[in-house]
Amino acid sequence: MELPGKLAKLAIRNIHTRSLAFVITQRHENSPARFTEAVMANFALRQGIAEDKVRDWQTQLAEAEKQGRFGFASFPVLTTGTLA
């Protein structure tokens, strides 16, 4: 949210942002959903959440995927501009 203002201060003009929202419905090894799951699981473990609770959560995600009700949403934003 701060990038357009920072770019304007650097004399960048014609600044435009575009949302590139997408939903991922599979957790294969090359999926951003799987990567985020791993990051969140490691964070939970480091915060003292019991390993069995974390594994239960991951099992729930796998079940949701098998049943066709898993979804991971990502909302990256593309920002473009030109030098003045």
DSSP file (Angstrom, degrees, kcal/mol; ACC not computed):
  #  RESIDUE AA STRUCTURE BP1 BP2  ACC     N-H-->O    O-->H-N    N-H-->O    O-->H-N    TCO  KAPPA ALPHA  PHI   PSI    X-CA   Y-CA   Z-CA
    1    1 A M              0   0    0      0, 0.0     4,-0.3     0, 0.0     0, 0.0   0.000 360.0 360.0 360.0 -21.4    0.0    0.0    0.0
    2    2 A E     >  +     0   0    0      1,-0.1     4,-2.1     2,-0.1     3,-0.3   0.645 360.0  86.7 -92.7 -16.0    3.0    2.3    0.5
    3    3 A L  H  > S+     0   0    0      1,-0.2     4,-2.8     2,-0.2     5,-0.3   0.891  83.5  53.7 -58.5 -46.6    4.8    1.6   -2.7
    4    4 A P  H  > S+     0   0    0      0, 0.0     4,-2.3     0, 0.0    -1,-0.2   0.911 111.2  47.3 -56.4 -41.4    3.0    4.1   -5.0
    5    5 A G  H  > S+     0   0    0     -3,-0.3     4,-1.7    -4,-0.3    -2,-0.2   0.905 112.6  48.7 -64.7 -41.4    3.9    6.9   -2.6
    6    6 A K  H  X S+     0   0    0     -4,-2.1     4,-0.7     1,-0.2    -1,-0.2   0.900 111.6  49.7 -65.8 -39.7    7.5    5.8   -2.3
    7    7 A L  H ><>S+     0   0    0     -4,-2.8     5,-2.1    -5,-0.2     3,-1.0   0.910 107.4  54.3 -65.1 -41.2    7.8    5.6   -6.1
    8    8 A A  H ><5S+     0   0    0     -4,-2.3     3,-1.6     1,-0.3    -1,-0.2   0.883 104.0  55.3 -59.9 -38.8    6.3    9.1   -6.6
    9    9 A K  H 3<5S+     0   0    0     -4,-1.7    -1,-0.3     1,-0.3    -2,-0.2   0.725 104.0  56.0 -66.3 -20.6    8.9   10.5   -4.2
   10   10 A L  T <<5S-     0   0    0     -3,-1.0    -1,-0.3    -4,-0.7    -2,-0.2   0.167 125.6-102.2 -96.0  17.0   11.6    8.9   -6.5
   11   11 A A  T < 5S+     0   0    0     -3,-1.6    73,-1.7     1,-0.3     2,-0.4   0.722  72.0 149.1  70.0  24.2   10.2   10.8   -9.5
   12   12 A I  E   < -A   83   0A   0     -5,-2.1    -1,-0.3    71,-0.2    71,-0.2  -0.759  25.4-171.2 -84.5 134.3    8.3    7.8  -10.9
   13   13 A R  E     +A   82   0A   0     69,-3.6    69,-3.0    -2,-0.4     3,-0.1  -0.690  55.1  40.5-121.9 174.1    5.2    8.9  -12.8
   14   14 A N  E    S-     0   0A   0     -2,-0.2     2,-0.4    67,-0.2    -1,-0.2   0.909  75.2-175.6  52.5  46.4    2.2    7.2  -14.3
   15   15 A I  E     +     0   0A   0     -3,-0.2     2,-0.4    66,-0.1    66,-0.2  -0.600   6.2 174.7 -78.9 127.7    2.0    4.8  -11.4
   16   16 A H  E     -A   80   0A   0     64,-2.4    64,-2.7    -2,-0.4     2,-0.4  -0.984  15.5-158.6-133.1 143.7   -0.6    2.1  -11.7
   17   17 A T  E     -A   79   0A   0     -2,-0.4     2,-0.4    62,-0.2    62,-0.2  -0.944   6.9-172.1-121.4 147.5   -1.5   -0.9   -9.5
   18   18 A R  E     -A   78   0A   0     60,-2.2    60,-3.0    -2,-0.4     2,-0.3  -0.985  20.5-132.0-141.4 126.6   -3.4   -4.0  -10.6
   19   19 A S  E     -A   77   0A   0     -2,-0.4    58,-0.2    58,-0.2    56,-0.0  -0.581  13.7-168.9 -76.0 137.3   -4.6   -6.8   -8.4
   20   20 A L        +     0   0    0     56,-2.8    57,-0.1    -2,-0.3    -1,-0.1  -0.323  20.5 176.2-119.6  47.3   -3.7  -10.3   -9.7
   21   21 A A        +     0   0    0     54,-0.2     2,-0.3    52,-0.1    54,-0.2  -0.205   2.3 167.0 -60.0 140.7   -5.9  -12.3   -7.3
   22   22 A F  E     -B   74   0B   0     52,-2.2    52,-2.5     2,-0.0     2,-0.4  -0.986  28.4-135.6-150.9 159.1   -6.1  -16.0   -7.8
   23   23 A V  E     -B   73   0B   0     -2,-0.3     2,-0.5    50,-0.2    50,-0.2  -0.968  12.7-156.1-119.3 131.3   -7.3  -19.1   -5.9
   24   24 A I  E     -B   72   0B   0     48,-3.0    48,-2.5    -2,-0.4    -2,-0.0  -0.903  10.2-178.0-106.2 132.6   -5.3  -22.3   -5.7
   25   25 A T        +     0   0    0     -2,-0.5     2,-0.3    46,-0.2    45,-0.3   0.337  60.5  65.1-114.6   5.8   -7.2  -25.5   -5.1
   26   26 A Q        -     0   0    0     46,-0.1     7,-0.3     2,-0.0     8,-0.2  -0.958  60.0-151.5-131.5 151.8   -4.3  -28.1   -4.9
   27   27 A R        +     0   0    0     -2,-0.3     4,-0.1     6,-0.1    38,-0.0  -0.189  38.4 153.1-112.5  38.8   -1.5  -28.5   -2.5
   28   28 A H    >   -     0   0    0      1,-0.1     3,-2.1     2,-0.1     6,-0.4  -0.130  62.7 -93.9 -65.4 169.4    1.1  -30.2   -4.7
   29   29 A E  T 3  S+     0   0    0      1,-0.3    -1,-0.1     5,-0.1    -2,-0.0   0.704 125.4  48.2 -62.0 -21.8    4.8  -29.7   -3.9
   30   30 A N  T 3  S+     0   0    0      4,-0.0    -1,-0.3     5,-0.0    -2,-0.1   0.172  88.8 115.1-102.7  17.8    5.3  -26.7   -6.2
   31   31 A S    <>  -     0   0    0     -3,-2.1     4,-2.1     1,-0.1     3,-0.2  -0.692  66.4-140.0 -92.6 136.3    2.2  -24.9   -4.8
   32   32 A P  H  > S+     0   0    0      0, 0.0     4,-2.6     0, 0.0     5,-0.2   0.821 107.0  60.5 -58.8 -28.7    2.3  -21.6   -3.0
   33   33 A A  H  > S+     0   0    0     -7,-0.3     4,-2.3     2,-0.2     5,-0.1   0.920 104.9  46.1 -64.6 -43.1   -0.4  -23.1   -0.8
   34   34 A R  H  > S+     0   0    0     -6,-0.4     4,-2.2    -8,-0.2    -1,-0.2   0.904 112.7  50.5 -66.7 -40.7    1.9  -26.0    0.3
   35   35 A F  H  X S+     0   0    0     -4,-2.1     4,-2.3     2,-0.2    -2,-0.2   0.938 112.0  46.8 -61.7 -46.8    4.8  -23.6    0.9
   36   36 A T  H  X S+     0   0    0     -4,-2.6     4,-2.8     1,-0.2     5,-0.2   0.890 109.7  54.6 -63.4 -39.2    2.6  -21.3    3.1
   37   37 A E  H  X S+     0   0    0     -4,-2.3     4,-2.6     1,-0.2    -1,-0.2   0.928 109.4  47.5 -58.0 -45.6    1.3  -24.4    4.9
   38   38 A A  H  X S+     0   0    0     -4,-2.2     4,-2.5     2,-0.2    -2,-0.2   0.910 112.1  49.3 -63.8 -42.9    4.8  -25.4    5.8
   39   39 A V  H  X S+     0   0    0     -4,-2.3     4,-2.3     1,-0.2    -2,-0.2   0.928 113.9  45.9 -61.8 -45.4    5.8  -21.9    6.9
   40   40 A M  H  X S+     0   0    0     -4,-2.8     4,-2.6     2,-0.2    -2,-0.2   0.887 111.9  51.4 -67.0 -38.6    2.7  -21.7    9.1
   41   41 A A  H  X S+     0   0    0     -4,-2.6     4,-2.4    -5,-0.2    -2,-0.2   0.931 111.3  47.4 -63.8 -45.2    3.2  -25.2   10.6
   42   42 A N  H  X S+     0   0    0     -4,-2.5     4,-2.3     2,-0.2    -2,-0.2   0.905 112.2  50.2 -62.8 -40.8    6.8  -24.3   11.5
   43   43 A F  H  X S+     0   0    0     -4,-2.3     4,-1.4    -5,-0.2    -2,-0.2   0.938 110.3  49.6 -61.9 -46.5    5.8  -21.1   13.0
   44   44 A A  H  <>S+     0   0    0     -4,-2.6     5,-2.4     1,-0.2     3,-0.3   0.917 111.0  49.5 -59.1 -44.3    3.1  -22.8   15.1
   45   45 A L  H ><5S+     0   0    0     -4,-2.4     3,-1.5     1,-0.2    -1,-0.2   0.909 109.7  51.0 -61.8 -42.6    5.6  -25.4   16.3
   46   46 A R  H 3<5S+     0   0    0     -4,-2.3    -1,-0.2     1,-0.3    -2,-0.2   0.753 106.2  56.7 -67.0 -22.9    8.1  -22.7   17.3
   47   47 A Q  T 3<5S-     0   0    0     -4,-1.4    -1,-0.3    -3,-0.3    -2,-0.2   0.392 126.5 -99.2 -89.3   3.4    5.3  -20.9   19.2
   48   48 A G  T < 5 +     0   0    0     -3,-1.5     2,-0.2     1,-0.3    -3,-0.2   0.536  68.9 152.2  95.2   6.7    4.7  -24.0   21.3
   49   49 A I      < -     0   0    0     -5,-2.4    -1,-0.3    -6,-0.2     5,-0.1  -0.544  56.6-101.5 -68.9 134.3    1.7  -25.5   19.6
   50   50 A A    >>  -     0   0    0     -2,-0.2     4,-1.9     1,-0.1     3,-0.6  -0.277  22.4-127.6 -60.7 139.4    1.7  -29.3   20.1
   51   51 A E  H 3> S+     0   0    0      1,-0.3     4,-2.7     2,-0.2     5,-0.2   0.863 109.0  56.3 -57.1 -38.7    3.0  -31.2   17.1
   52   52 A D  H 3> S+     0   0    0      1,-0.2     4,-2.0     2,-0.2    -1,-0.3   0.859 106.5  50.7 -65.0 -32.7   -0.1  -33.4   17.0
   53   53 A K  H <> S+     0   0    0     -3,-0.6     4,-2.0     2,-0.2    -1,-0.2   0.902 111.2  47.7 -68.2 -41.2   -2.3  -30.3   16.8
   54   54 A V  H  X S+     0   0    0     -4,-1.9     4,-2.2     2,-0.2    -2,-0.2   0.926 112.8  48.3 -65.4 -44.4   -0.3  -29.0   13.8
   55   55 A R  H  X S+     0   0    0     -4,-2.7     4,-2.4     1,-0.2    -2,-0.2   0.872 108.6  54.6 -65.1 -36.5   -0.4  -32.4   12.1
   56   56 A D  H  X S+     0   0    0     -4,-2.0     4,-2.2    -5,-0.2    -1,-0.2   0.916 108.2  49.7 -60.5 -42.7   -4.2  -32.6   12.7
   57   57 A W  H  X S+     0   0    0     -4,-2.0     4,-2.0     1,-0.2    -2,-0.2   0.921 110.9  48.7 -62.0 -44.5   -4.6  -29.2   11.0
   58   58 A Q  H  X S+     0   0    0     -4,-2.2     4,-2.2     1,-0.2    -1,-0.2   0.869 109.6  52.6 -65.4 -35.4   -2.5  -30.4    8.0
   59   59 A T  H  X S+     0   0    0     -4,-2.4     4,-2.4     2,-0.2    -1,-0.2   0.889 106.9  53.0 -64.9 -39.1   -4.6  -33.6    7.8
   60   60 A Q  H  X S+     0   0    0     -4,-2.2     4,-2.5     2,-0.2    -2,-0.2   0.892 108.2  50.6 -62.6 -39.8   -7.7  -31.4    7.7
   61   61 A L  H  X S+     0   0    0     -4,-2.0     4,-2.3     2,-0.2    -2,-0.2   0.925 110.1  49.5 -63.3 -44.0   -6.2  -29.5    4.8
   62   62 A A  H  X S+     0   0    0     -4,-2.2     4,-2.3     1,-0.2    -2,-0.2   0.906 111.8  48.7 -62.1 -41.9   -5.4  -32.7    2.9
   63   63 A E  H  X S+     0   0    0     -4,-2.4     4,-2.0     2,-0.2    -1,-0.2   0.914 109.7  51.5 -64.1 -43.2   -9.0  -34.0    3.5
   64   64 A A  H  <>S+     0   0    0     -4,-2.5     5,-2.9     1,-0.2     6,-0.7   0.897 109.8  50.5 -61.0 -39.9  -10.5  -30.7    2.3
   65   65 A E  H ><5S+     0   0    0     -4,-2.3     3,-1.4     4,-0.2    -2,-0.2   0.938 109.7  49.7 -63.5 -46.7   -8.4  -30.9   -0.8
   66   66 A K  H 3<5S+     0   0    0     -4,-2.3    -1,-0.2     1,-0.3    -2,-0.2   0.849 111.9  49.1 -59.8 -34.7   -9.5  -34.5   -1.5
   67   67 A Q  T 3<5S-     0   0    0     -4,-2.0    -1,-0.3    -5,-0.2    -2,-0.2   0.441 115.9-114.8 -87.0  -0.5  -13.1  -33.4   -1.0
   68   68 A G  T < 5S+     0   0    0     -3,-1.4    -3,-0.2    -4,-0.4    -2,-0.1   0.747  89.7 105.7  75.8  23.6  -12.7  -30.5   -3.4
   69   69 A R      < +     0   0    0     -5,-2.9     2,-0.4    -6,-0.2    -4,-0.2   0.137  45.5 110.6-121.8  20.1  -13.3  -27.8   -0.7
   70   70 A F        +     0   0    0     -6,-0.7     2,-0.3   -45,-0.3    -9,-0.0  -0.779  37.8 168.2 -93.3 138.4   -9.7  -26.6   -0.3
   71   71 A G        -     0   0    0     -2,-0.4     2,-0.5     2,-0.0   -46,-0.2  -0.962  19.7-168.6-151.2 135.6   -8.8  -23.1   -1.5
   72   72 A F  E     -B   24   0B   0    -48,-2.5   -48,-3.0    -2,-0.3     2,-0.4  -0.986  16.9-157.0-122.4 117.6   -5.8  -20.8   -0.9
   73   73 A A  E     -B   23   0B   0     -2,-0.5     2,-0.4   -50,-0.2   -50,-0.2  -0.782   9.6-174.6-100.0 139.2   -6.3  -17.2   -2.0
   74   74 A S  E     -B   22   0B   0    -52,-2.5   -52,-2.2    -2,-0.4    -2,-0.0  -0.992   9.8-167.5-131.0 140.3   -3.5  -14.9   -2.9
   75   75 A F        +     0   0    0     -2,-0.4   -54,-0.2   -54,-0.2    -2,-0.0  -0.497  16.3 172.1-127.4  62.9   -3.8  -11.2   -3.8
   76   76 A P        -     0   0    0      0, 0.0   -56,-2.8     0, 0.0     2,-0.4  -0.341  21.9-141.9 -67.9 157.0   -0.5  -10.0   -5.2
   77   77 A V  E     -A   19   0A   0    -58,-0.2     2,-0.5   -57,-0.1   -58,-0.2  -0.985   1.8-147.8-125.1 128.9   -0.4   -6.5   -6.7
   78   78 A L  E     -A   18   0A   0    -60,-3.0   -60,-2.2    -2,-0.4     2,-0.5  -0.851  16.1-167.9 -94.6 125.0    1.5   -5.5   -9.8
   79   79 A T  E     +A   17   0A   0     -2,-0.5     2,-0.3   -62,-0.2   -62,-0.2  -0.962   8.6 176.8-116.7 128.4    2.7   -1.9   -9.7
   80   80 A T  E     +A   16   0A   0    -64,-2.7   -64,-2.4    -2,-0.5     2,-0.3  -0.878   7.1 150.5-126.5 159.8    4.1   -0.2  -12.8
   81   81 A G  E     -     0   0A   0     -2,-0.3     2,-0.3   -66,-0.2   -67,-0.2  -0.971  31.9-118.1-171.2 174.9    5.4    3.3  -13.6
   82   82 A T  E     -A   13   0A   0    -69,-3.0   -69,-3.6    -2,-0.3     2,-0.2  -0.938  30.6-105.1-128.0 151.1    7.7    5.3  -15.7
   83   83 A L  E      A   12   0A   0     -2,-0.3   -71,-0.2   -71,-0.2   -72,-0.1  -0.518 360.0 360.0 -71.6 140.1   10.7    7.5  -15.0
   84   84 A A              0   0    0    -73,-1.7    -1,-0.1    -2,-0.2   -72,-0.1   0.482 360.0 360.0 -76.0 360.0   10.0   11.2  -15.3
